[in-house]
């Protein structure tokens, strides 16, 4: 009988198998730590914390939504080896809905075009409060494409966030009510 190694695989199935699995696990853990580290300073900012007071989809706050989009964006970039700039990717993802108002409120129709206008509001707030660069501004402005036809994603960071936002929004809307 062959002794079982890591993940139930036979110890002798391939030379170095266990070492490769352990290296992969350490690398994945290290990468997740990188994501957490890059997001932590931004997440601690008092202006970003304000997003916790606004609901995005279902019962999910705007803060939670943006955090999920950032983490999924990170995973898409990592798993597909897209080599996006992590600072731009994660900052853009975390701030893509940094509009800081309740778009569900009955306010006489002021936010009835929220889907079309909130990327610009989020970008304006991010520039004013967090001094973002032009690449990050593009990620924020283009995340609602194709709804916002004129703001087409033109960087890999913008495409990743645009797609991650669609996926997370669909999940929140359908399953977190």
NORNORWO-V681903 format. One record per pair of residues at least 24 apart in sequence whose C-alpha atoms are under 6 Angstrom apart, sorted by sequence separation. I is the first residue (numbers start at 1). J is the second residue. D is the distance in whole Angstrom. If there is no record, write none. Layout:
((I,J,D) (I,J,D))
This chain:
((69,93,6) (70,94,6) (98,122,4) (97,122,6) (67,94,6) (66,94,5) (116,148,6) (92,136,5) (96,140,4) (92,139,5) (54,102,6) (88,136,5) (92,140,6) (89,157,5) (93,161,6) (84,157,6) (73,160,6) (73,161,6) (73,164,6) (69,164,6) (69,165,6) (57,172,6) (58,173,6) (57,173,6) (58,176,6) (59,177,6) (58,177,4))
